[in-house]
């Protein structure tokens, strides 16, 4: 606060490389109020996008101006602005603080928004999430550099604040700015001996929720460590730009027990090949950069050497459920079957192809798919048999309508799937707009990164993928070459550094099949860890030759009001009395508010 106010007039720029929810936004918000009273001048706040600008305006800055009680009538000023007139401003992105200081809120992706005005006070909020290129009629350059140009008029007395928590090292702007500063870190004082040290995870004991002093060796709890007066210690004290680093362990807003549990969950997910939660905890809690590793293991021979010989089709009693994926090609269907166990461990069982053109031979191809995959039973070491519980089929190709029609006939097991590169989450549930069939969309980039992490696990256990060596399972050299058929590249996309997977060979069906399987596992939302093994009622279909045919659809019959066809049998199975309504007379209209085929449940 001394650096942001006029107490330290020689300081021009301040960098806050802090963990999330530790008060860094309150620092520059309080500085805005201080400037509006003691030295009012034009101010500019830059956020990553327009939604962030709107959130800052409505949720942080305007309520702060309303409740500050600085001696000016906020409500009267707001009413005058709404009515119009000289100086009126109806925009959510332009505010006059204390009736004196004009404040503008803009987003970093617009070059024109960063121009047109001289400013004395400049705040960059969430620097690491800003695009690296601001756009106007053409790409005009770095938004941070464009914003700093606005301070030229006040070059001898301007104040600039950079605020963010860190992200991936290669794309982290706050880390770059912090490295070019005084690099000051907060050192907590030991309650016993007074030794100054940074509270980090290696000195923490999860069971007793304490941190060890590196000076005297004693352990103390959170309240004892935070009761003492700490100190900022600079690594580069001669730099003009002040930079401050802070992690969550000195924050009074969150208990250490919660942070420890978040770290356990993140490491637990990381062991299974999912780095998404690990990224969050590392950046927003520990204030550390994540070093991304998304390259697939490039040696086919290494993966082939990891193949195992299965004693039974399902090799382990830890297998809880069998899942499958089907890739749709022009002249064949390619499938992959795998058993999933606790903590993300996978046992691939079989891969194969079904030849034919799906547009003209679809019925015959799906009958063979039923026999070889959907109705098959797989034997476990204990002698029991497991069916395929869920299967995804790619529906984004040339025969989308045929795939959706066939999937609709097999909704008990088969789901339509479509890969997407711009989803916010790992997967999303939806419905196909043309056929109204259930559809799962998978985040292709996330799934490939997850696969890269899983292939990097070299010992059986959580997250490991097993491959069989048994004859006839289909895991030959071509399968592994297809599995490693893409590499990751980082490129600029709309001013933002984006990850792009580039195909290095013509065929990559194995990669698509494994990614669909990983998405299928994610749809269970962790329930596989606690579920019992999904075994079949009998072993009558233990081999493909004796597999039963697909169950026929219900025969079409006249439905009654409020009852779906077949719901009487369902009610009888569940032991519930079915409220069957009388049949409709010829020419009789149904009552208002009654659906002709509404489900009684």
Secondary structure, 3 states (H helix, E strand, C coil): CCCCCHHHCCCCEEEEEECCCCCHHHHHHHHHHHHHHHCCCCEEEEECCHHHHHHHHHHHHHHHHHHCCCCCCHHHHHHHHHHCCCCCCCCCCEEEECCCEEEEEEECCECCCCCCCCCCEEEEECHHHCCCCEECCCEEECHHHHHHHCCHHHCCCCEEEEEECCCEHHHCHHHHHHHCCCCEEEEEECCCCCCEECCCHHHEECCCCEEECCCCCCEECHHHHHHCCCEEEECCCCCCCEEEEECHHHCCCCCHHHHHHHHHHHHHHHHCCCCHHHHHHHHHCCCCCECCCCCCCCCHHHHHHCCECCCCCCCCCCCCEEEEEEEECCCEEEEEEEEECHHHCEEEEEEEEEECCHHHHHHHHHHHHHHHHHCCEEECCCCCEEEEEEEEEECCCCCHHHHHHHHHCCCCCEEEEEEECCCCCCEEEEECCCCCCEEEEEEHHHHHHHHHHHHCCCCCCCCCEECECCCCCCCCHHHHHHHCCEEEEEEEECCEEEEEEEECCCCCHHHHHHHHHHHHHHCCCCHHHCCCCCCCCCCCCCCHHHCCCCCCCCCCCCCCCCCCCCHHHHHHHHCCCCCCCCCCCCCCCCCCCCCCCCCCC
